[in-house]
Amino acid sequence: MILVEGLFDYAVLWEAGFRNVTCALGTCLNRRQLHQLCDAPRTVYLAFDADRNGSGGQAAQRLLRTLQERELHARLVSLPEGHDPNSFFAQGGDERQFHALLEAAL
């Protein structure tokens, strides 16, 4: 499961052929969203914005800890600085390159 922050991020990944994607609509999950992510064993890839101010990375770290506390396998996707999934594809990134980011996720 790939978790992104916004609807444009969700849409661009869907268009690129990623069907296992969902959107948090921000950097925090509510109780229901968290329950839905944790309802089955899975790996969650957090593909949050790589904001220059670090806010997306900080939010992803907090959520990573929360998911791990619930014994869910979670990994952080390192997007190029200043990018989110939408801008990554808008700037010429492709499905193969995004797959490589997923494989390299920590």
N, C-alpha and C positions, 0 to 999 in steps of 0.2 A: 504494500500500500504506500503510495506517495502522498504525503500531506503537504499542501501548499497554503499560503496565506490568503490569496485573493482569487476572485472569479476569473480574471484574465489569465492568471497562472494556470488555473484549472483548465480553461478553454484551450490554451495553446498546447498543453500536454495531451489533451484529448485529441486535438487535431493531428498531433504527431503520432498518434496510435497508442498512447498509454491509456489503458482502460482501468487500471487499478489506481486511480487518483481521486483524492477528495480534497475539499477546501475547508479550512478552519474559519474563514471570514475574519481574519485577524491573527494575532499571535497567541491567543488564549483559547483553550477549549472549555466549553461549559460541561457540566456533569454528564449530560446525555451524550454529547459528542465523545467524551472520553470513554464512557461505557461502551459505545458502539465500536470504537477502535479496539477495545480490550475484550470484546466478546468472543474472540477466537484467537488461537495462536497464529501469529503473523509477524512479519518484519515491517516496521513503519519507517519509511525514509522521509526525513524532515527536509524539505527543500524550501526553506524560508529565504527571504531577501538577504542578500549580502550587502546590507547598507553600509555606507562609508562610516557612519557613526556607531556601527556595531549593534544597533537595537535588534535587528532581525536575528543575529547570532546569539545575543543574550536570551532572547525569547525562546529560541530553539534549544539552547542549553537547559533552560528551566523545564521546558516540556519534555526533553530527553530524560531528565531525572525523574519526572513524574511517571512517564511511561515505563521506565526501568523499575521503579518502585512497584509497579503493577505487574512486574515480571514479563513485560512485553519487550521483544527485541527491537531496538530503535537505533537508527544510524543517521548521522548528519551528512547531508549532501553539501559539498563545498562548491558553490557557484563562484564564478569570477567576481571580484570585488565590484560593488555597485550594481550588480545584476540580480534579478529575480528570474524565475523560469520564463516569464513572458519576454523580458528584454533579452534574455539569452538567445531565444529563438528569433526575435526580431532583428538581432545583430548578426544573424547568419548561422547560429548554432543549429545542429540537426539531431535527429533521433539517435544516431550512432554516438555522437558526442555526449548526449545526455545519458545514454546507457553507460558510457565510460565513467561519468560522474557518479552514477548510482553504484557502479562496481567499486569505485574508489572511496565510497562513503565510509566514514569512521563511526 
